[in-house]
Structure formats: C-alpha cells, structure tokens
Amino acid sequence: MIAFLAKLERFEDLATECDLIAGRQADGSKRELYLRLGAHYRQLACDMRSVIATVDAAA
C-alpha cells in the first residue's frame, strides 16, 4: 500500500510541476505539451486513487 501512495504522490507532484513549467513557456506548442503531460499525470493519479480504494475495500 505504501508503494501505491508513493506513486500517487509522485503523479500529483509531476502534474503540478508540468503546470508550473507550462505557465513559464512562451512557445505555444511547448506550453500545450506540458499542459497535456500534466493532464496525463492527473489521470494517472486518479487511476491510482481508484486502485487504492479497491485495495482498501478488498482488505
């Protein structure tokens, strides 16, 4: 379970970092890339929350 929580925290941190990087980009294509990447990490975090909830429910 600790590994799942660590991954969840990492995905959330990466999403935040991508958003910060996107905000500093002058190039629109790079900004869009980091925004899409941040959205992907947020989706992974959401999926990880579902996994954690499933494991908690099974225990």
PDB file as gemmi writes it, atoms N, CA and C in Angstrom:
CRYST1    1.000    1.000    1.000  90.00  90.00  90.00 P 1                      
ATOM      1  N   MET A   1       0.815  -1.190   0.000  1.00  0.00           N  
ATOM      2  CA  MET A   1       0.000   0.000   0.000  1.00  0.00           C  
ATOM      3  C   MET A   1       0.862   1.259   0.000  1.00  0.00           C  
ATOM      4  N   ILE A   2       1.966   1.213   0.695  1.00  0.00           N  
ATOM      5  CA  ILE A   2       2.857   2.380   0.764  1.00  0.00           C  
ATOM      6  C   ILE A   2       3.386   2.723  -0.623  1.00  0.00           C  
ATOM      7  N   ALA A   3       3.656   1.711  -1.428  1.00  0.00           N  
ATOM      8  CA  ALA A   3       4.137   1.951  -2.789  1.00  0.00           C  
ATOM      9  C   ALA A   3       3.072   2.655  -3.621  1.00  0.00           C  
ATOM     10  N   PHE A   4       1.810   2.263  -3.447  1.00  0.00           N  
ATOM     11  CA  PHE A   4       0.720   2.915  -4.181  1.00  0.00           C  
ATOM     12  C   PHE A   4       0.608   4.384  -3.782  1.00  0.00           C  
ATOM     13  N   LEU A   5       0.703   4.648  -2.486  1.00  0.00           N  
ATOM     14  CA  LEU A   5       0.604   6.032  -2.006  1.00  0.00           C  
ATOM     15  C   LEU A   5       1.777   6.863  -2.505  1.00  0.00           C  
ATOM     16  N   ALA A   6       2.953   6.267  -2.576  1.00  0.00           N  
ATOM     17  CA  ALA A   6       4.130   6.979  -3.088  1.00  0.00           C  
ATOM     18  C   ALA A   6       3.946   7.315  -4.568  1.00  0.00           C  
ATOM     19  N   LYS A   7       3.410   6.371  -5.321  1.00  0.00           N  
ATOM     20  CA  LYS A   7       3.161   6.635  -6.745  1.00  0.00           C  
ATOM     21  C   LYS A   7       2.107   7.722  -6.920  1.00  0.00           C  
ATOM     22  N   LEU A   8       1.063   7.684  -6.117  1.00  0.00           N  
ATOM     23  CA  LEU A   8       0.023   8.706  -6.183  1.00  0.00           C  
ATOM     24  C   LEU A   8       0.620  10.090  -5.927  1.00  0.00           C  
ATOM     25  N   GLU A   9       1.422  10.191  -4.887  1.00  0.00           N  
ATOM     26  CA  GLU A   9       2.054  11.470  -4.575  1.00  0.00           C  
ATOM     27  C   GLU A   9       2.976  11.919  -5.702  1.00  0.00           C  
ATOM     28  N   ARG A  10       3.705  10.997  -6.286  1.00  0.00           N  
ATOM     29  CA  ARG A  10       4.614  11.338  -7.387  1.00  0.00           C  
ATOM     30  C   ARG A  10       3.838  11.843  -8.602  1.00  0.00           C  
ATOM     31  N   PHE A  11       2.753  11.171  -8.967  1.00  0.00           N  
ATOM     32  CA  PHE A  11       1.947  11.618 -10.106  1.00  0.00           C  
ATOM     33  C   PHE A  11       1.374  13.014  -9.855  1.00  0.00           C  
ATOM     34  N   GLU A  12       0.907  13.260  -8.631  1.00  0.00           N  
ATOM     35  CA  GLU A  12       0.373  14.583  -8.304  1.00  0.00           C  
ATOM     36  C   GLU A  12       1.463  15.655  -8.373  1.00  0.00           C  
ATOM     37  N   ASP A  13       2.649  15.322  -7.872  1.00  0.00           N  
ATOM     38  CA  ASP A  13       3.773  16.262  -7.935  1.00  0.00           C  
ATOM     39  C   ASP A  13       4.162  16.566  -9.380  1.00  0.00           C  
ATOM     40  N   LEU A  14       4.207  15.535 -10.205  1.00  0.00           N  
ATOM     41  CA  LEU A  14       4.562  15.726 -11.615  1.00  0.00           C  
ATOM     42  C   LEU A  14       3.524  16.572 -12.345  1.00  0.00           C  
ATOM     43  N   ALA A  15       2.255  16.366 -12.035  1.00  0.00           N  
ATOM     44  CA  ALA A  15       1.198  17.160 -12.666  1.00  0.00           C  
ATOM     45  C   ALA A  15       1.356  18.628 -12.303  1.00  0.00           C  
ATOM     46  N   THR A  16       1.624  18.906 -11.043  1.00  0.00           N  
ATOM     47  CA  THR A  16       1.821  20.283 -10.589  1.00  0.00           C  
ATOM     48  C   THR A  16       3.042  20.902 -11.246  1.00  0.00           C  
ATOM     49  N   GLU A  17       4.111  20.133 -11.317  1.00  0.00           N  
ATOM     50  CA  GLU A  17       5.340  20.625 -11.934  1.00  0.00           C  
ATOM     51  C   GLU A  17       5.121  20.946 -13.420  1.00  0.00           C  
ATOM     52  N   CYS A  18       4.400  20.097 -14.115  1.00  0.00           N  
ATOM     53  CA  CYS A  18       4.106  20.346 -15.535  1.00  0.00           C  
ATOM     54  C   CYS A  18       3.292  21.622 -15.706  1.00  0.00           C  
ATOM     55  N   ASP A  19       2.330  21.844 -14.817  1.00  0.00           N  
ATOM     56  CA  ASP A  19       1.532  23.064 -14.884  1.00  0.00           C  
ATOM     57  C   ASP A  19       2.399  24.304 -14.668  1.00  0.00           C  
ATOM     58  N   LEU A  20       3.315  24.223 -13.736  1.00  0.00           N  
ATOM     59  CA  LEU A  20       4.217  25.351 -13.490  1.00  0.00           C  
ATOM     60  C   LEU A  20       5.119  25.616 -14.691  1.00  0.00           C  
ATOM     61  N   ILE A  21       5.653  24.564 -15.277  1.00  0.00           N  
ATOM     62  CA  ILE A  21       6.515  24.700 -16.454  1.00  0.00           C  
ATOM     63  C   ILE A  21       5.716  25.274 -17.617  1.00  0.00           C  
ATOM     64  N   ALA A  22       4.488  24.803 -17.790  1.00  0.00           N  
ATOM     65  CA  ALA A  22       3.645  25.297 -18.889  1.00  0.00           C  
ATOM     66  C   ALA A  22       3.398  26.795 -18.748  1.00  0.00           C  
ATOM     67  N   GLY A  23       3.230  27.255 -17.528  1.00  0.00           N  
ATOM     68  CA  GLY A  23       2.987  28.667 -17.291  1.00  0.00           C  
ATOM     69  C   GLY A  23       4.159  29.555 -17.640  1.00  0.00           C  
ATOM     70  N   ARG A  24       5.353  28.985 -17.689  1.00  0.00           N  
ATOM     71  CA  ARG A  24       6.557  29.759 -18.000  1.00  0.00           C  
ATOM     72  C   ARG A  24       6.959  29.683 -19.460  1.00  0.00           C  
ATOM     73  N   GLN A  25       6.222  28.900 -20.249  1.00  0.00           N  
ATOM     74  CA  GLN A  25       6.595  28.716 -21.653  1.00  0.00           C  
ATOM     75  C   GLN A  25       6.033  29.837 -22.519  1.00  0.00           C  
ATOM     76  N   ALA A  26       6.893  30.438 -23.327  1.00  0.00           N  
ATOM     77  CA  ALA A  26       6.454  31.453 -24.280  1.00  0.00           C  
ATOM     78  C   ALA A  26       5.970  30.789 -25.571  1.00  0.00           C  
ATOM     79  N   ASP A  27       6.563  29.659 -25.895  1.00  0.00           N  
ATOM     80  CA  ASP A  27       6.201  28.916 -27.104  1.00  0.00           C  
ATOM     81  C   ASP A  27       4.892  28.161 -26.865  1.00  0.00           C  
ATOM     82  N   GLY A  28       3.894  28.440 -27.666  1.00  0.00           N  
ATOM     83  CA  GLY A  28       2.581  27.823 -27.500  1.00  0.00           C  
ATOM     84  C   GLY A  28       2.598  26.315 -27.604  1.00  0.00           C  
ATOM     85  N   SER A  29       3.422  25.773 -28.501  1.00  0.00           N  
ATOM     86  CA  SER A  29       3.446  24.315 -28.662  1.00  0.00           C  
ATOM     87  C   SER A  29       4.063  23.643 -27.442  1.00  0.00           C  
ATOM     88  N   LYS A  30       5.090  24.250 -26.864  1.00  0.00           N  
ATOM     89  CA  LYS A  30       5.689  23.678 -25.650  1.00  0.00           C  
ATOM     90  C   LYS A  30       4.722  23.796 -24.479  1.00  0.00           C  
ATOM     91  N   ARG A  31       4.009  24.919 -24.399  1.00  0.00           N  
ATOM     92  CA  ARG A  31       3.030  25.095 -23.337  1.00  0.00           C  
ATOM     93  C   ARG A  31       1.961  24.012 -23.430  1.00  0.00           C  
ATOM     94  N   GLU A  32       1.471  23.793 -24.639  1.00  0.00           N  
ATOM     95  CA  GLU A  32       0.448  22.765 -24.848  1.00  0.00           C  
ATOM     96  C   GLU A  32       0.968  21.377 -24.479  1.00  0.00           C  
ATOM     97  N   LEU A  33       2.211  21.099 -24.821  1.00  0.00           N  
ATOM     98  CA  LEU A  33       2.812  19.814 -24.481  1.00  0.00           C  
ATOM     99  C   LEU A  33       2.807  19.599 -22.975  1.00  0.00           C  
ATOM    100  N   TYR A  34       3.247  20.591 -22.218  1.00  0.00           N  
ATOM    101  CA  TYR A  34       3.303  20.451 -20.763  1.00  0.00           C  
ATOM    102  C   TYR A  34       1.911  20.403 -20.151  1.00  0.00           C  
ATOM    103  N   LEU A  35       0.956  21.117 -20.728  1.00  0.00           N  
ATOM    104  CA  LEU A  35      -0.418  21.035 -20.231  1.00  0.00           C  
ATOM    105  C   LEU A  35      -1.002  19.644 -20.457  1.00  0.00           C  
ATOM    106  N   ARG A  36      -0.743  19.066 -21.633  1.00  0.00           N  
ATOM    107  CA  ARG A  36      -1.210  17.704 -21.915  1.00  0.00           C  
ATOM    108  C   ARG A  36      -0.524  16.695 -21.000  1.00  0.00           C  
ATOM    109  N   LEU A  37       0.762  16.881 -20.780  1.00  0.00           N  
ATOM    110  CA  LEU A  37       1.502  15.980 -19.903  1.00  0.00           C  
ATOM    111  C   LEU A  37       0.972  16.070 -18.471  1.00  0.00           C  
ATOM    112  N   GLY A  38       0.696  17.283 -18.010  1.00  0.00           N  
ATOM    113  CA  GLY A  38       0.119  17.458 -16.676  1.00  0.00           C  
ATOM    114  C   GLY A  38      -1.234  16.787 -16.562  1.00  0.00           C  
ATOM    115  N   ALA A  39      -2.060  16.907 -17.611  1.00  0.00           N  
ATOM    116  CA  ALA A  39      -3.369  16.249 -17.616  1.00  0.00           C  
ATOM    117  C   ALA A  39      -3.210  14.732 -17.566  1.00  0.00           C  
ATOM    118  N   HIS A  40      -2.211  14.228 -18.251  1.00  0.00           N  
ATOM    119  CA  HIS A  40      -1.957  12.781 -18.238  1.00  0.00           C  
ATOM    120  C   HIS A  40      -1.564  12.323 -16.826  1.00  0.00           C  
ATOM    121  N   TYR A  41      -0.689  13.068 -16.174  1.00  0.00           N  
ATOM    122  CA  TYR A  41      -0.298  12.714 -14.804  1.00  0.00           C  
ATOM    123  C   TYR A  41      -1.477  12.812 -13.842  1.00  0.00           C  
ATOM    124  N   ARG A  42      -2.368  13.801 -14.048  1.00  0.00           N  
ATOM    125  CA  ARG A  42      -3.556  13.889 -13.202  1.00  0.00           C  
ATOM    126  C   ARG A  42      -4.461  12.672 -13.404  1.00  0.00           C  
ATOM    127  N   GLN A  43      -4.563  12.196 -14.645  1.00  0.00           N  
ATOM    128  CA  GLN A  43      -5.359  11.000 -14.907  1.00  0.00           C  
ATOM    129  C   GLN A  43      -4.725   9.771 -14.254  1.00  0.00           C  
ATOM    130  N   LEU A  44      -3.408   9.679 -14.310  1.00  0.00           N  
ATOM    131  CA  LEU A  44      -2.728   8.566 -13.639  1.00  0.00           C  
ATOM    132  C   LEU A  44      -2.960   8.620 -12.129  1.00  0.00           C  
ATOM    133  N   ALA A  45      -2.944   9.815 -11.559  1.00  0.00           N  
ATOM    134  CA  ALA A  45      -3.212   9.964 -10.127  1.00  0.00           C  
ATOM    135  C   ALA A  45      -4.637   9.524  -9.806  1.00  0.00           C  
ATOM    136  N   CYS A  46      -5.570   9.896 -10.651  1.00  0.00           N  
ATOM    137  CA  CYS A  46      -6.966   9.484 -10.462  1.00  0.00           C  
ATOM    138  C   CYS A  46      -7.084   7.960 -10.530  1.00  0.00           C  
ATOM    139  N   ASP A  47      -6.421   7.367 -11.499  1.00  0.00           N  
ATOM    140  CA  ASP A  47      -6.430   5.903 -11.621  1.00  0.00           C  
ATOM    141  C   ASP A  47      -5.804   5.245 -10.393  1.00  0.00           C  
ATOM    142  N   MET A  48      -4.739   5.846  -9.877  1.00  0.00           N  
ATOM    143  CA  MET A  48      -4.068   5.297  -8.697  1.00  0.00           C  
ATOM    144  C   MET A  48      -4.978   5.396  -7.475  1.00  0.00           C  
ATOM    145  N   ARG A  49      -5.746   6.488  -7.373  1.00  0.00           N  
ATOM    146  CA  ARG A  49      -6.711   6.605  -6.280  1.00  0.00           C  
ATOM    147  C   ARG A  49      -7.749   5.480  -6.356  1.00  0.00           C  
ATOM    148  N   SER A  50      -8.161   5.134  -7.555  1.00  0.00           N  
ATOM    149  CA  SER A  50      -9.121   4.040  -7.739  1.00  0.00           C  
ATOM    150  C   SER A  50      -8.516   2.711  -7.310  1.00  0.00           C  
ATOM    151  N   VAL A  51      -7.274   2.504  -7.661  1.00  0.00           N  
ATOM    152  CA  VAL A  51      -6.579   1.262  -7.253  1.00  0.00           C  
ATOM    153  C   VAL A  51      -6.494   1.195  -5.743  1.00  0.00           C  
ATOM    154  N   ILE A  52      -6.126   2.303  -5.119  1.00  0.00           N  
ATOM    155  CA  ILE A  52      -6.001   2.326  -3.655  1.00  0.00           C  
ATOM    156  C   ILE A  52      -7.353   2.050  -3.004  1.00  0.00           C  
ATOM    157  N   ALA A  53      -8.421   2.650  -3.540  1.00  0.00           N  
ATOM    158  CA  ALA A  53      -9.747   2.417  -2.987  1.00  0.00           C  
ATOM    159  C   ALA A  53     -10.156   0.961  -3.138  1.00  0.00           C  
ATOM    160  N   THR A  54      -9.816   0.351  -4.265  1.00  0.00           N  
ATOM    161  CA  THR A  54     -10.145  -1.056  -4.482  1.00  0.00           C  
ATOM    162  C   THR A  54      -9.390  -1.960  -3.516  1.00  0.00           C  
ATOM    163  N   VAL A  55      -8.114  -1.658  -3.312  1.00  0.00           N  
ATOM    164  CA  VAL A  55      -7.307  -2.455  -2.387  1.00  0.00           C  
ATOM    165  C   VAL A  55      -7.832  -2.284  -0.962  1.00  0.00           C  
ATOM    166  N   ASP A  56      -8.193  -1.058  -0.582  1.00  0.00           N  
ATOM    167  CA  ASP A  56      -8.743  -0.816   0.754  1.00  0.00           C  
ATOM    168  C   ASP A  56     -10.054  -1.566   0.949  1.00  0.00           C  
ATOM    169  N   ALA A  57     -10.898  -1.584  -0.074  1.00  0.00           N  
ATOM    170  CA  ALA A  57     -12.188  -2.254   0.028  1.00  0.00           C  
ATOM    171  C   ALA A  57     -12.019  -3.773   0.119  1.00  0.00           C  
ATOM    172  N   ALA A  58     -10.990  -4.296  -0.519  1.00  0.00           N  
ATOM    173  CA  ALA A  58     -10.763  -5.741  -0.515  1.00  0.00           C  
ATOM    174  C   ALA A  58     -10.146  -6.216   0.804  1.00  0.00           C  
ATOM    175  N   ALA A  59      -9.535  -5.303   1.515  1.00  0.00           N  
ATOM    176  CA  ALA A  59      -8.848  -5.692   2.766  1.00  0.00           C  
ATOM    177  C   ALA A  59      -9.794  -5.826   3.922  1.00  0.00           C  
TER     178      ALA A  59                                                      
END                                                                             
